Amino acid sequence: MGPLQIKELLQKAPEGQAVTLKGWVRTKRESKNAIFIALNDGSTIHNIQAVAEPGQFAETIIQQVTTGACLRIEGSLVASLGAGQSVEVKITELEVYGTADPEKYPLQPKKHSLEFLREIAHLRPRTNTFGAVLRVRHALAFAVHQYFNDKGFFYLHTPIITASDAEGAGEMFQVTTLDLDKPPRDEQGAIDYKEDFFGREANLTVSGQLEGELGAMALSKIYTFGPTFRAENSNTTRHLAEFWMIEPEMAFFELKDNMDLAEDFVKTVIGYAMEHCKDDLAFLQKRLEEEEKSKPQKDRSLPLLEKLSFVVDNPFERLTYTEAIDILLNSKPHKEKKFQYPVGWGIDLSSEHERYLVEKHFKKPVILTNYPREIKSFYMKLDEDGKTVRAMDVLFPGIGEIIGGSQREENYDKLLERVKEIGIDPQNVWWYLETRQFGTAPHSGFGLGFERLVLFVTGMGNIRDVIPFPRFPKSAEF
């Protein structure tokens, strides 16, 4: 089982008991009477202080105890006289597992920019900020699985290599074993994919939804939680080329059931993180407050824990896209031409419009439904009016859309018509269409980009800082 982690040691009553500590040095401070070493092993945001007497160890050993070095410490757990901690370790034995040359180790005890830390993503989990983010990320991932398991869902592993473009977006990474210098060609001179590994073109998946629906047509309630890929040349704070998606699909769920599930789901997983990551969230809130000091008062966001409570404690406002457009057309920013993007029925709402509805108008999270069919995906169920579809988007403060979902079109003829309308070859999705011929049923689902959720819960400003090793244009290091 290994030694007790620092998180557990910090909660023990100090009775002079023998303990073993293993971790990395955050700081070392020497005074006339003692040498103080702050050690962290990643189990908590807090360090434990270990204290040695001057001259207790050879100077050659003490010189190796620098920020970043890895140590094993044997000692006794005693009450701490210093502020900020109730226990500390009185050192009896000290071993340096690994040194970290202060001239070369880039994480010295000072403030580092997030841009700089992205360049050393192999080391950044050792900082307080990234340790906190990764622990929160873990708690949220655990809560996702626990939530669906407790609700009777089955975890379905959908393929990462696929021949379908679920979103019809066309921005996919190709997977091939062909020799790129001399690819085989057919009689027309085009690349002959019959010679490729799968005998056809293949890509990394953009979504597990279509395969998820197949699972729901047999198991009733499934969810996927896996990596998805978009070859979109987006260098923004909200986009990654590789990210994780949570996609539940439910047979016999209509639009209202879908909304109820989405609202309960996000409230539950955020509540779990608030309960189990109190220290990390308190640290991240403080970090955010420091950052916000440089902003004018009107641009400052809610304190982090207040923002999370805002979502967990409020019933979400539900309204149609058409009602939302009316609110925006009558809004002050629209009348004073403050919106950057135009407002009108038929537009795809931009994040400024979504945030106005959430933060200014309703002052609570919002679920928008029944969007124009032209701006939504082919698989969404048409409303009776033929103009709108049974889509639903969940909008959050500070972020805009966090969940997108819909009731799926279960009628074979209508779905086939939509597939042809947007230019997908029915042959490419024959298996998807076929489910509408064999025991079709009303069904619904939604997708949540996991990193967007982690971004919201941690208060970080850039999506590249909530995944351990971000992938974005011109960046596939580590």
N, C-alpha and C positions, 0 to 999 in steps of 0.2 A: 504493500500500500504506500510505501514511501513516507517521508517525514510529514508532520502536520504542516498545512499551508499557513502562510502569514495571516490570512483572513481568520482562520480558526484560532491561532495563537493570540491574536488581539482581543479575542472574546473570552479568554481564559482568566480565571482569578490567579493573581501572582502569589505563589506559595513557595517560591524558591526551587520549584521542580526543574529537573534536567530536561532541556529541550534541544532539538536540532533544527537549525535554520539553513535553508538553501535559497539563494536568490542573487539578484544583481544589485550592485552598489548604485544608489542614486546620488548620494553625497557622502563626503567624509569631512569631519571637522575636528581639528586638534586643539586642545587647550592645555594649560599647565597640568591640570588634574586628570584629564581623561581624553580618550579618542572616541568620537561618536561616529558610528557608521549607520546610515539610513539604507535599509535593504528592502527590495521589493521583488516578489516572485510572480506578479501578474494576477494573483487571485483576488486582489482588492486594489482600490485606488490608494489605500493608505500604506505607508512604509512602516516597518518596525525598526525601532532604534536598538542597535547593539552597542555596548559600551566596553571598552578595554582600558586598562590602566597604562600610563606612559611607561615604556620599558618592559612591559609584559611580554611583548613579542619582538623578535629581531627586526631592526630597522629595514632590512632588505625585504621582509614580508610586508611591513606596513606601507612601504613605498609602492608595492604592487596593488594596494587597495585604493583604486581610483574609480571614478565614475565609469560605469559600464562593466567593470570586472565582475566575475562570478565567484561567489564564496560559499564555503560550507562553514557554519559556525556551530560549535557546541557551547552550551552555557546554561545559566539558570534564569528562569522567568521571575522577574522582581517588579515591584511597584515602581512606576516612573515618577521622578520628581519634576521632569520637564513638562512644559505646557503642551497640550495637543494629543497626548497619549497616556493611557492609564498603566500600560506595562512596557517593560523593555527587557532586553536580554543582557545579562552580565556574562561576558565572554570568558570561556575557559580554554577553548581550542579554536584555532582559525586555520582554514586551508584555502588557498587560492586555486580554484578550478581553472579559471581562464583570465588572463590579464586583458586590459584594454588601454593601449598606449594613448595618454592624454593628447599627444601631438597629432594623433591620427583619428581617434574616435570622435565622430561628428556630433554626438549628442551630449555636449558638455552642459552643465546646469545653467542655461540661459534661455531666453525666449527664441524659438525658431519659427520661421514663417511656414505656413501650410504648404506653400509652393516648394520650399526647400525640402520639407519632409516627404513630399511626393517623389522627389528624386532619390530618396533613400528609403523606399517603401519596405526594404528588407529589415530595416532597423526601427522604423517609426512605431511599431506596436509597443516599443519599450518606453514611449513617452506617456505621460499621464493622460493626455487627450485621447490618443489612439487606443490605449489600454481600456479606457472607459467606453469608447465607441464600440470596440469589439466585444466587450462583455455585454453591453446593451443589445448588440446585434444577436449574440447567442441567445439571450433571454427571449427576444422577440421570435426567433426561429423555433425555440422550444415551445413557446406559447402557441404558435401557429399549429404545430403538430398536435399538441395537447387539446386545443380547441376542437379541431376537426375529429380527432379520435373520440372525444367525449360526446360529440354530436352524431356519431354513427357513420362518419364518412370513411372511405377507404383511400389510402394513399396510392395513387397510380403513377408508375414511372413511365412517362411518355418519351418517345425517342428524341435524341439530341440531333441525330442525322435524319433528315427528312427530305421528301421530294415535293412537299406542298408548301405554299406560301400562304399561311393562315390569314394574314392581314391584307394580302393583295398589294403589299407595299413594294415588293421587288428589291428591297435593300437587304440582300442576303449574302452571307459568306459561302462561297462555293467549296465543296469538298471533292477532291479528285485525287486519283493515283496516276493520272496520265502524265507523261513526260511533257512538261510545259515548253521545252525547247523544240520538241518534234512531235506534237500531238497527232494521233491518227486522224485521217480525214475521209469523209465519204465521197461519193461520186460528184456531189455538188461543190466539194471543197470545204464544206463546213466540218467542224470538229465532230468526230464520230464517237459519241458517248456510249455506244454499244460495247466499245472496247474498255470502258471505264469499269472500276471495281463493281459498282451496282448495276452496270449495263444501262445506265441512264444518268441524267444530271441529278446531283444531290447537293443539299445545302445544310448549314447549321440551322436549327429551328428558330423561328421568331416567336413561337407560342406553342404550348401544349394543348391548346383549347380544342382543336378539331378532334384529336385523338381522345381527349378528356370526355368529349360528348359520347364517343363510342363506349367508353367505360360506364358512363352514367346510364346508357341504354340497357345495361345489364345489371349493374350493381346499385342503381338508384342514386347514390350520393358518393362522388369521388372528389379528390382534389389532387392537383399536381403542385410540386414545389421544386423547381429545378432551374438550371441556367438557360437563358435565351440570348439570342445574338441579333444585333442589327448593324448592318454595314452602312450606317448613316454617317455622313461626314459632318457630325455635329460637335463642335467644340464649345459646349455650353456647360453650365453648372448643374444641369438637370439630365444630361444624357451620358450613357455609357454604351460601348459596343458589346459588352458582355455583362449581363445582369441577371438577377434571379426573379422568377415570377411565381406567384401563388395564384392558382386558377381552380376554384371549385366549380363543379358542374353537377346540376341536380335534376333528375327526372321528376316530373309532376310539380315543379316549382314554376309559378307564374311571376309576373313582374313585381308584385307586392312582396311575395315570399323572398324574392331575390334581394330586394331593398332591406327587408327585415334582417336577413342573414348578414348582409354586408355591414349594416350598422352595428349589430350585436358583435360581429367578428372584430371589427377594428376597435371598438370600445373595450372588449375583453383583452385583446393582446396588448393594447397600450396600458390598460390597468395592471396587467401582469408585470410589465416592465417597471411601472411606477412603484409597485409593491416590492419587487425583488432587486431593483437597481437604485435604491434611494441615494446611496453615497455617490455613485457615478453620475446620476442625474443632477445632484446638488452641485457637484464639481463642474459639470457641463453648463449648468445654469449660470454659475459664477463666471465661467469663461466667456459666455455669451454677453453677460452684463458688461464685462470689461471691453469687449469688442464694440458694444452698442454706444459706449460713452462718447465715441468720436462722431456719432451720427446726430443730426438735429433731432430734437424731441419728437417731431411729427413722424419721422421715419423709423422710430424705434419699435421693435416688435414686443409682444407680451413677454414677460418672464417665462422661461421654458416650462416650469411646472404648472404655471397658470394656464398656459396654452394647451398643455396636455389635459388638464382638468376641464377646460373649455369643451374639449371633444368628448371626454368620458361622461361628463355630468349633464350635457344638454341633449334633449331629443333633437334629431336632425330635421331640418325643415325640408319638406318635400314639395316640389312644384314642377310644372311642365316647362320645357324649353320655351314655348310660346309665352307663358307667363313671365319667364325670366327676361325675355327680350323686351316685353312691355315695361318691366321695372327699369331696365337699363336705358330704354328710350326716354323715360321720364326722369332719369337720374340727373343730379346736379352736374357731375363730371361730363355727362353726354351733352347737356345743354350748354355747358361752358367750354365745350370742345377740349376737355382735359384728357379724354381717352386717346391713346395713341392709334388704336385700330377702330375702324367704323363699326357701328352697331346696326343690325337690320336682320329681319327674319331670313334664315338660310345661311347665316355666317357660322363658321366654326368658332365658338367662343374662345377668346384668348385668355391667358392667365389673369390679366388685369380686370377683365369682366367678371371672371369667376371669383376673384378675390374681393371685388366690390360687393358682390352678393353675400359672401360669407362674412367679411370683416366689417362692412359699413352698413349694409341694408338689414340683414337678418341677425347679425352678431351671433351666429351659431353655424355649425357645419350644415351643408345643403346637399340634397340629392335632387339632381335635375333629371327629368324623364322625357320620353317622347320627342326625340330629336328628328329633324328633317332627314329623310331616307338618304338623300344625296351625300350627306357628310358622314354617314355611318357605314359599317361593314356589311357585306352581302348576306351574312348569316342571321341578321337580326329580324325578328318577326315584324311584318308590316301591320300597322294599325288599320282600323276599318276605313279611315279616310284616304288610305293609299299614299298619303304625303309624308307621314311620320312613321317611325319604328319604335318598338318597345325597348328603347335603350335606357340605361340609367348611369349617370356619372356621380360619384361622391366627391364633393369639393371641400377642401380643408383650408383653414387660415394659413397664410404665409406660403402656400404651395399651389393652390388651385386643385385641379383634378388629381385624386390619389387612387381612385378605383374607377374602372370602366367596365360595364357589363350590360347584359340584355336578356330578354326572353329570346330564345332562338327560334328561327322559322322551322316549324315541324311539317309544313305542307310541302310535299314533293314538287308539285308543279310550280308553286310560287318561288321555291328555292332555286329550282332549275332556271327559271326565268331570270332571277337576280344574278345567278352565276354567269349566264350568257351576257346579260346586260353590262356587267363590268369587265367582260373580256377574259374570263377564266375558261379554259378548255374543260368542259364537263368530264372528259376522260381523265383529267388529272386529279379529280376529286370524286371518282365514281363510287368509292367505298363510303364516302361521307353522304353522298346523295342516297345511296342504297339503304341507309338506316331509316330514311323517311318512307321506304317501301315495305319494310318488315317491322310491323308493330311500332309505328311512330307514336310519339307521346309529347305533350307539352313539356318543355324543359328550359332551364335558365342557368346562367353562370356569370362569373365576373373575373376580372384579372386585376391583381394588385402588384405593382413593381415593388419588390421587397426593399430595394435601396431607397425608394421614395419614402417608404414607411420609416426606415432607420434614420433617414435625413430629418424627417419630421420630429421623431422622438428624441433625437440627440441634439437638435438645434444647429447642426453643422450647416455651413452655407454652400458646400460643394459636394455633389454626389460622389466625386472621386475620393472623398475622405471618409466614406462609410462602407467601403469594400476593401478587403486587405490589399489586393493588387489590381488597381483599376486598369481597364483596357479602353483606350480611346484612340482617335486617329493619330497615327505615327507613334503610338506607345504600346509596346508589348514586352516591356522589360520585366525582369524577375520571373 
